[in-house]
Amino acid sequence: MFSLDALQVTVTAGAIVVAIAFLSLIGLRWRIGAHHAEVEAGVAALEPVLQRWLVIGGDVDAVRTALRALSPYAALRSLARLATQQVTFERQQLLARALRDEPWVKGILRDARSLLWWHRFDAARLLSVVGREDDAGLVAALLDDRSPAVRLVAIDAAARLTARPLLQQELDTLHLRQDAVQAYQFAALARQPAIVAEALIDRLTPEAPIPALNSWIDVAGALASPAALDRVRELAMHPAPEVRLHVARALRRHADPGTPPVLVKLLADPDWRVRAQASRALGALRCSIAIKGLAQAVRDRSWWVRYRSALALAQIGGRASEELHDLMTCDDPMARDMSTLVWGLSSAAVVEMSEV
């Protein structure tokens, strides 16, 4: 009898738990739906006002008034969505000056150091639209936040500011980020190209730690900054093959007379990865002085180097294409196969495959 009573109590308790969980899910779904509807209504109310300001110009008071009429939750999300999609960086600066001292803005930013990550996320997202130079300390803390989501949004907030200490922090911690986050950060750093290039030049030295140096070389390549890429080119003979690899990859964005001779030297690098990236860069720059070297590289012992070199010859075209055609009948069977493969590609396919 006791065991049956205990079983009945257990089943009843389990049913209550399941019912509570089910009701909680219903409540959560309703809340999410209500928040979504609130944000959509906010966007619908704010968008025409914002459009009038963007097209006609004039005072920003109408935008400020429209945002005050919304809840802080809806105001933040409506503003962030529309500002990202429709407002240029220069006009965002005007919005920042007009909105930064609004009560609802200050309320959200007070939670920038909250224990709840989503409050810090909201603060970082808002700073990406209304942040100003004296917010640099707050943005710096968010860049080092323990939540990856907060750190990612804080990158956009940092891109708004020209504070040099903040930029120094971004560059010094760049190598600690994942590749996808680094790519996102490159785009953010590109908003301040002159300041970033100046900071990179001081960092691009042979004595720099290799992981950080590789990241800085990648930034220089992503920004295609001539001054920074000049310093990158000086690292082509760095003793670490990883550095030479990043140098060869970045130099494909440096269309300067001094670049092709350096890349031709890298075609003979002991590391096959460097040779492959040098071939890719020579093709991207359409370097006719490298035709003989690339033709020889199609005979390389590494399949990937042969592939990149054949693609580069196809990209350069003209006399390089003739060299590629001649390789189809050479005495090296692997070079014959590779040149035949690439020769059969369309021009569009060559361009597409060269970018991969």
C-alpha positions as CSV (number, residue, x, y, z in Angstrom):
1,M,0.0,0.0,0.0
2,F,2.8,2.4,0.9
3,S,4.6,1.8,-2.4
4,L,1.3,2.5,-4.3
5,D,0.8,5.8,-2.4
6,A,4.4,6.8,-3.1
7,L,4.0,6.0,-6.8
8,Q,0.8,8.1,-6.9
9,V,2.5,11.0,-5.2
10,T,5.4,10.8,-7.6
11,V,3.1,10.6,-10.7
12,T,1.1,13.6,-9.4
13,A,4.2,15.6,-8.7
14,G,5.6,14.8,-12.2
15,A,2.3,15.8,-13.8
16,I,2.4,19.1,-11.9
17,V,6.0,19.7,-13.1
18,V,5.1,19.0,-16.7
19,A,2.1,21.2,-16.5
20,I,4.2,24.1,-15.0
21,A,6.8,23.6,-17.7
22,F,4.1,23.6,-20.4
23,L,2.5,26.7,-19.1
24,S,5.9,28.4,-18.8
25,L,6.6,27.6,-22.5
26,I,3.2,29.1,-23.5
27,G,4.0,32.2,-21.4
28,L,7.4,32.5,-22.9
29,R,6.1,32.2,-26.4
30,W,3.5,34.8,-25.7
31,R,6.0,37.2,-24.3
32,I,8.3,36.7,-27.3
33,G,5.4,37.3,-29.6
34,A,4.4,40.4,-27.7
35,H,7.9,41.8,-27.8
36,H,8.2,41.1,-31.5
37,A,4.9,42.9,-32.1
38,E,6.1,45.8,-30.0
39,V,9.3,46.2,-31.9
40,E,7.5,45.9,-35.3
41,A,5.1,48.6,-34.2
42,G,8.0,50.8,-33.1
43,V,9.8,50.3,-36.5
44,A,6.5,51.2,-38.3
45,A,6.2,54.4,-36.2
46,L,9.9,55.5,-36.4
47,E,10.7,54.7,-40.0
48,P,8.6,57.5,-41.7
49,V,9.9,60.0,-39.2
50,L,13.5,58.9,-39.8
51,Q,13.0,58.9,-43.5
52,R,11.8,62.5,-43.5
53,W,14.8,63.6,-41.5
54,L,17.2,61.7,-43.8
55,V,15.6,63.1,-47.0
56,I,14.5,66.6,-46.0
57,G,17.0,67.2,-43.3
58,G,16.3,69.8,-40.6
59,D,16.0,69.3,-36.9
60,V,16.3,65.8,-35.4
61,D,13.7,66.6,-32.7
62,A,11.0,64.7,-34.5
63,V,13.1,61.5,-34.3
64,R,13.9,62.1,-30.7
65,T,10.1,62.6,-29.9
66,A,9.2,59.4,-31.8
67,L,11.7,57.4,-29.8
68,R,10.5,58.9,-26.5
69,A,7.0,57.6,-27.3
70,L,8.2,54.0,-27.4
71,S,9.3,51.8,-24.5
72,P,13.1,51.6,-24.0
73,Y,13.0,48.0,-25.3
74,A,11.2,49.0,-28.6
75,A,13.2,52.2,-29.0
76,L,16.5,50.4,-28.8
77,R,15.6,47.7,-31.3
78,S,13.8,50.0,-33.7
79,L,16.6,52.5,-33.7
80,A,19.3,49.8,-34.0
81,R,17.6,48.1,-36.9
82,L,16.8,51.2,-38.9
83,A,20.1,52.9,-38.2
84,T,22.0,49.9,-39.5
85,Q,20.0,49.6,-42.6
86,Q,19.3,53.2,-43.6
87,V,21.6,55.7,-41.9
88,T,25.1,56.5,-43.1
89,F,28.0,56.6,-40.6
90,E,28.1,60.4,-40.9
91,R,24.4,60.8,-40.2
92,Q,24.7,58.4,-37.3
93,Q,27.1,60.9,-35.7
94,L,24.3,63.5,-35.7
95,L,21.9,61.0,-34.2
96,A,24.5,60.2,-31.5
97,R,24.8,63.8,-30.4
98,A,21.0,64.2,-30.4
99,L,20.1,61.0,-28.5
100,R,23.0,60.2,-26.2
101,D,21.6,62.1,-23.2
102,E,18.0,60.9,-23.6
103,P,16.6,59.3,-20.3
104,W,15.8,56.0,-22.0
105,V,19.3,55.8,-23.4
106,K,20.9,56.5,-20.1
107,G,18.7,53.9,-18.5
108,I,19.9,51.2,-20.9
109,L,23.6,52.2,-20.6
110,R,23.4,52.1,-16.8
111,D,23.1,48.3,-17.2
112,A,26.3,48.1,-19.2
113,R,28.0,46.4,-16.2
114,S,25.0,44.3,-15.2
115,L,25.4,40.7,-14.2
116,L,22.9,39.7,-16.9
117,W,24.6,39.4,-20.3
118,W,21.6,40.5,-22.3
119,H,21.6,43.8,-20.5
120,R,25.2,44.3,-21.4
121,F,24.4,43.2,-24.9
122,D,21.7,45.9,-25.2
123,A,24.1,48.5,-23.9
124,A,26.8,47.5,-26.5
125,R,24.2,47.5,-29.2
126,L,23.0,51.0,-28.3
127,L,26.5,52.3,-28.1
128,S,27.1,51.2,-31.7
129,V,24.5,53.9,-32.7
130,V,24.8,56.6,-30.0
131,G,28.3,56.1,-28.6
132,R,30.6,59.2,-28.3
133,E,34.3,59.7,-27.4
134,D,33.8,59.8,-23.7
135,D,32.2,56.3,-23.8
136,A,35.6,54.8,-24.7
137,G,36.1,53.4,-21.3
138,L,32.7,51.7,-21.3
139,V,33.3,50.3,-24.8
140,A,36.7,49.0,-23.7
141,A,35.1,47.0,-20.9
142,L,32.5,45.5,-23.2
143,L,35.2,44.5,-25.7
144,D,36.7,42.3,-23.0
145,D,33.3,41.0,-21.8
146,R,33.0,37.4,-20.9
147,S,30.1,36.9,-23.3
148,P,31.1,36.4,-27.0
149,A,27.8,38.0,-28.1
150,V,28.6,41.2,-26.1
151,R,32.2,41.3,-27.4
152,L,31.0,41.0,-31.0
153,V,28.5,43.9,-30.8
154,A,31.0,46.0,-28.9
155,I,33.3,45.8,-32.0
156,D,30.7,47.9,-33.8
157,A,30.5,50.3,-30.9
158,A,34.3,50.7,-31.0
159,A,34.2,51.4,-34.7
160,R,32.2,54.6,-34.0
161,L,35.0,56.1,-31.9
162,T,38.4,57.5,-32.8
163,A,39.8,57.0,-29.3
164,R,43.4,55.8,-29.8
165,P,43.6,53.7,-26.6
166,L,40.5,51.8,-27.7
167,L,42.1,51.1,-31.1
168,Q,45.3,50.0,-29.4
169,Q,43.3,47.5,-27.3
170,E,41.5,46.2,-30.4
171,L,44.7,45.6,-32.2
172,D,46.6,44.1,-29.3
173,T,43.8,41.5,-28.6
174,L,43.0,40.8,-32.2
175,H,45.0,37.6,-32.4
176,L,43.0,36.2,-29.5
177,R,39.7,36.3,-31.5
178,Q,38.3,33.5,-33.6
179,D,38.7,33.8,-37.4
180,A,35.1,34.7,-38.0
181,V,35.2,37.4,-35.3
182,Q,38.5,38.7,-36.8
183,A,36.9,39.1,-40.2
184,Y,34.1,41.1,-38.6
185,Q,36.6,43.2,-36.7
186,F,38.5,44.0,-39.9
187,A,35.3,45.5,-41.4
188,A,34.9,47.6,-38.3
189,L,38.5,48.8,-38.3
190,A,38.1,49.8,-41.9
191,R,35.9,52.8,-40.8
192,Q,39.1,54.5,-39.4
193,P,41.7,53.5,-42.1
194,A,44.2,56.3,-41.5
195,I,44.3,55.8,-37.7
196,V,44.5,52.0,-38.1
197,A,47.3,52.2,-40.7
198,E,49.3,54.5,-38.4
199,A,48.9,52.1,-35.5
200,L,49.9,49.1,-37.7
201,I,53.1,50.7,-39.0
202,D,54.5,50.8,-35.4
203,R,53.5,47.2,-34.9
204,L,54.7,45.5,-38.1
205,T,58.2,44.7,-37.0
206,P,60.2,41.4,-37.1
207,E,60.4,41.5,-33.3
208,A,56.6,41.4,-32.8
209,P,55.1,38.1,-31.4
210,I,54.2,35.9,-34.3
211,P,50.5,35.3,-33.5
212,A,49.9,39.1,-33.1
213,L,52.1,39.9,-36.1
214,N,50.1,37.6,-38.3
215,S,46.8,39.3,-37.3
216,W,48.3,42.7,-38.0
217,I,49.5,41.6,-41.4
218,D,45.9,40.4,-42.1
219,V,44.5,43.8,-41.1
220,A,46.9,45.6,-43.4
221,G,45.8,43.3,-46.2
222,A,42.1,43.7,-45.4
223,L,42.4,47.5,-45.4
224,A,44.7,47.5,-48.4
225,S,46.6,50.4,-46.8
226,P,49.6,51.2,-49.0
227,A,51.7,52.5,-46.1
228,A,51.0,49.5,-43.9
229,L,51.5,47.1,-46.8
230,D,54.9,48.6,-47.5
231,R,55.9,47.5,-44.0
232,V,54.3,44.1,-44.6
233,R,56.5,43.7,-47.7
234,E,59.6,44.2,-45.6
235,L,58.7,41.1,-43.6
236,A,58.8,38.8,-46.6
237,M,62.0,37.2,-45.5
238,H,60.9,36.7,-41.9
239,P,62.3,33.4,-40.4
240,A,58.9,32.1,-39.5
241,P,57.1,30.4,-42.4
242,E,53.7,31.4,-40.9
243,V,54.6,35.1,-41.1
244,R,55.8,34.7,-44.7
245,L,52.5,32.9,-45.5
246,H,50.5,35.9,-44.2
247,V,52.8,38.3,-46.0
248,A,52.2,36.6,-49.4
249,R,48.5,36.5,-48.8
250,A,48.3,40.2,-47.9
251,L,50.5,41.4,-50.8
252,R,47.9,40.5,-53.3
253,R,46.2,43.7,-52.3
254,H,49.3,45.8,-52.8
255,A,49.5,47.0,-56.4
256,D,52.9,48.6,-56.2
257,P,56.0,48.2,-58.4
258,G,58.0,46.9,-55.5
259,T,55.6,44.0,-54.8
260,P,56.1,41.6,-57.8
261,P,59.9,41.0,-57.3
262,V,59.2,40.1,-53.6
263,L,56.5,37.7,-54.6
264,V,58.7,36.1,-57.2
265,K,61.3,35.4,-54.5
266,L,58.6,33.8,-52.4
267,L,57.8,31.4,-55.3
268,A,61.0,29.7,-54.2
269,D,60.2,29.6,-50.5
270,P,60.9,26.3,-48.7
271,D,57.3,26.2,-47.4
272,W,54.7,25.0,-50.0
273,R,52.0,27.2,-48.4
274,V,54.0,30.3,-49.0
275,R,54.7,29.3,-52.6
276,A,51.0,28.8,-53.2
277,Q,50.0,32.1,-51.7
278,A,52.8,33.9,-53.7
279,S,51.4,32.3,-56.9
280,R,47.9,33.5,-56.0
281,A,49.1,37.0,-55.3
282,L,51.0,37.2,-58.6
283,G,47.9,36.1,-60.5
284,A,45.7,38.7,-58.6
285,L,48.2,41.5,-59.5
286,R,48.5,40.3,-63.1
287,C,52.3,40.3,-62.8
288,S,53.7,39.6,-66.3
289,I,57.3,39.6,-64.9
290,A,56.4,36.4,-63.0
291,I,55.3,34.3,-66.1
292,K,58.5,32.2,-66.2
293,G,58.5,31.6,-62.5
294,L,54.8,30.6,-62.5
295,A,55.3,28.3,-65.4
296,Q,58.1,26.6,-63.5
297,A,55.9,26.5,-60.4
298,V,53.3,24.4,-62.3
299,R,55.9,21.6,-62.1
300,D,56.1,22.0,-58.3
301,R,56.1,18.9,-56.1
302,S,53.0,20.3,-54.2
303,W,49.7,19.8,-55.9
304,W,48.3,23.0,-54.4
305,V,51.2,25.1,-55.7
306,R,50.8,23.6,-59.2
307,Y,47.1,24.5,-59.0
308,R,47.6,28.1,-57.8
309,S,50.4,28.7,-60.4
310,A,48.3,27.4,-63.3
311,L,45.4,29.6,-62.2
312,A,47.7,32.6,-61.9
313,L,48.9,32.1,-65.5
314,A,45.3,31.9,-66.7
315,Q,44.5,35.1,-64.8
316,I,47.4,37.0,-66.3
317,G,46.4,36.0,-69.8
318,G,48.2,36.8,-73.0
319,R,51.7,35.4,-73.1
320,A,51.0,33.7,-69.8
321,S,48.1,31.8,-71.4
322,E,50.5,30.6,-74.1
323,E,52.9,29.3,-71.4
324,L,50.0,27.4,-69.8
325,H,49.0,25.9,-73.2
326,D,52.6,24.8,-73.9
327,L,52.7,23.0,-70.5
328,M,49.9,20.8,-71.7
329,T,52.5,18.9,-73.8
330,C,55.5,19.2,-71.5
331,D,57.5,16.2,-70.2
332,D,56.0,16.4,-66.6
333,P,52.8,14.4,-66.4
334,M,51.6,16.2,-63.3
335,A,52.2,19.6,-64.9
336,R,50.4,18.4,-68.1
337,D,47.4,17.3,-66.1
338,M,47.1,20.6,-64.1
339,S,47.6,22.8,-67.1
340,T,45.0,20.8,-69.0
341,L,42.6,21.1,-66.1
342,V,42.9,24.9,-65.8
343,W,43.1,25.5,-69.6
344,G,39.6,24.0,-69.8
345,L,38.1,26.5,-67.4
346,S,36.0,29.5,-68.5
347,S,37.3,33.0,-67.6
348,A,34.6,33.4,-65.0
349,A,35.5,30.1,-63.4
350,V,39.2,31.1,-63.2
351,V,38.3,34.3,-61.4
352,E,36.0,32.5,-59.0
353,M,38.4,29.7,-58.2
354,S,41.3,32.1,-57.8
355,E,39.4,33.8,-54.9
356,V,38.8,30.6,-53.0
